[in-house]
Amino acid sequence: MASVIIEKSFCTTREAAKLLGVSVGTVQLWVESGLLRAWKTAGGHRRVMRDSVDQLLRKEPAPPFTPALADPLPNQQRPLKIMVLEDDAELLHLYQAKLSSWPMPTKVIGMYNAVTALLAIGRGGPDLLITDLNMPEVDGFSMLRILHHAPELVHTTIVVVTGLDGAAIAARGGLPPDIQVLAKPIPFERLQGIAAGIVNQSRFLLNANAPA
């Protein structure tokens, strides 16, 4: 009699991490935030529902723009890695045009929604994350709360660019500390100043020859 192979409807956090290409800690963070559905065994081990992992993977299109850059030469400054999260396609391409024209070398990665951004960040945080707050599915508020304790963002500067005022932000629960909020229209000069500050940090300069 032929054997029947039944695919598990759940996986361990380590298996989920391997499928998603992120760390086990990131999977645990996503479970705690509700981005991934899971349950605990009698022994206290997490089991992640496989369909919630598959749903995340299905939402992962290629980034709308990721300019190809040559590898930095010895003693040449590496590009500043910037991720922009904005669901308005025209604004996203405006960001790409403006940020790519800055005097420091940049690598701009655009994302249309928070789920794809979370997946990309889970595989390695950018130097600078610029995000809107009002977005479909997972909004910017929820995403930033999920990322608040993410180890991948320990060296990431986060800037919110939004049309919401302080009262509207507070009414929706506020934002984690250490996040700078700038008002729309997009203040590109302020953003360039923030980017220049990151590039001048000793941490960034010491890792100038690290892979982008």
N, C-alpha and C positions, 0 to 999 in steps of 0.2 A: 504494500500500500504506500503510495507516494506521501511524503511528509508535507505538511502545510506550514508555510512560513508566515507568521503573523507579525506585522510591524508594530512596535510598541507605540502606544498613544502618548507616552511621556519619555522624558530623558533626564539624565542628571544635569546639574549645573555645568559640570565639566564638558559633557557632550554638547549641551546647548552653546557653550562658549566656543567650542570647536566649529560647530555649524555656522555660527554668526561671525566668527573671526574676531572675537573680542575676549577680554580676560574673564576669568571666573568671577572676580569681584564686580565687574560691570554687569554680568548676568544677575548676580545677587542684588545689585542696586536696582536693576530694572524690574526684578520680581517684587521687591519691596515697594516700588513706586506704582506697580500695577501695569507697567508696560508689557510684561510677560505674565501669563497666568501660571500658577504653580500651587502645589500643596505639599504638606510635610508628612513623612512616614512616622510610624510610631516611635522610631528611633531619633526623630528630629531632623532627618535629611530631606532637603528640598527635591521635589520632582517637578520638572517643568513640562507643561502641556506642549506636545510636539506641534499641534496645530497653531499655537500662538507663535512659536518660533518660525514656522512656515509662513505665517501671515506677515511677519516682519521682513522675511527674505523676499516675499513677493512685492513688497513696497519699495524695493531698493533699485530704482533706475540708475543709469549712469549719471554722474553730476552734469548739470547743464553746460558748465564750462570749466575746464581744468587745463589752462595753457601749458603746453610742453616747454620745459626749460632745460637748457644744457646743464650738465653737472658743473658745479663751481670748480674753478681752478684752485690750486694751492694758494692759500692766503687771500682768496677772494671771498667776499661776504656771501653767505648762503641767502637764498630768497626768504623773505618774511612770509610765512604761511598764513593766509587769511581765509577764514571761512565766512561767507555771507549767507544768512538765512532770510529769505524774502520771497513771499508767494506771488508777488507782482512781477511778471516776467520782464516788463519794461524797466522797472526799477533795478531788477537784478542785473540786467545788462548795462544799465547806467553805472552801477557799482563797478562792474568789471572794467568798463572803459576808463573810469576815473582812477581806480586803484592801480590799474596797470600802467598809468602814466606817471605815477609818483617817482621821485628821483631814486629811491632805494629799490632794489630788485624785490619783486613780490610774486607770490604764487597764489592766485585767487581761485577758490573753490566755491561755486555757487550751489545752493540747495533751495528747493522749492517748498519743502515741508520738514517738520521737526523730526519725524520718524527716520527719514533718510539721513538727516544730520546726526541724530543720536548714533546710528549705526557707524557712520564715518568717524565720529569722535571716539567711539569705543575702540576703534582700530588705531587711534593716535590723534591727540588733540592738536589744534592749530596754535600758532602764536597769538593770534587775534581772532576772536569770534564776534561778529557783528550780526545782531538779530533783531527782527521785528517782534512784536508781541501778539498781534492778532493774526492767527493763521488757522487753516482748517485742521481737523483731526486733533492732534496734540498741539496746543497753542504754546506761545513763547513762555508764558508763566509756568505751565506744567513742565516744559522742557528744562527751564533753568532750575526748577526745584529738583528735578531728577539729577541734573548735573552738579548740584551744589557740593556733593561729597565725592564726585567722580575723580579717581586718581589721575586719569588722563588729562585733566584740566588744571593740575597743580601749577603749571607754568603758563597758563593761558589768561590773557586779558580779555574780559567780556564787556562789550558795549552794546547797550540797547538803543536803537533808533526807532522812535515811535511817535505817533500822532496823539497818543494818550497823555493827559496831564497828570500831575502828581496825585491829585485827588482820585482820578479814575484808576490809577495803578494801585493806590492804597485800598480802594474799595474792592479790588479783586485779590486782596491778600498780600500785596506788596511783592518785592523781589528780594532774593538773598543779598546779604551785604557784599560790599566791594564790587558792585556792578554799577558802572557809570551809565546814566540815562541821558540821551541827547534827543532833542525835539526835531521832528520833521518840519520843513524840508531837510533833506540829508545834508548835514554840515560837514562837507568833505574836508575843509581846512582843519576843523577840529579833529577829525579822524586821522588826518595825515600827521598832526602833531602827536597824537597818541601812538601811532605807528612808529614815528621817529624816536619816541621815548623808549619803546620796546627794543628797537634796534640798538640803541645806545646803552642798554643794560649790559653789565659785565657778563651775566649768564649767557646772553645771546652772542656776545662777541667771543666768549670762550669756546662756544660751540659753532663757530662760523663755518667750520669744514664738515659739520655733521650732515648726513643726508637730508635732503628737503622732504 
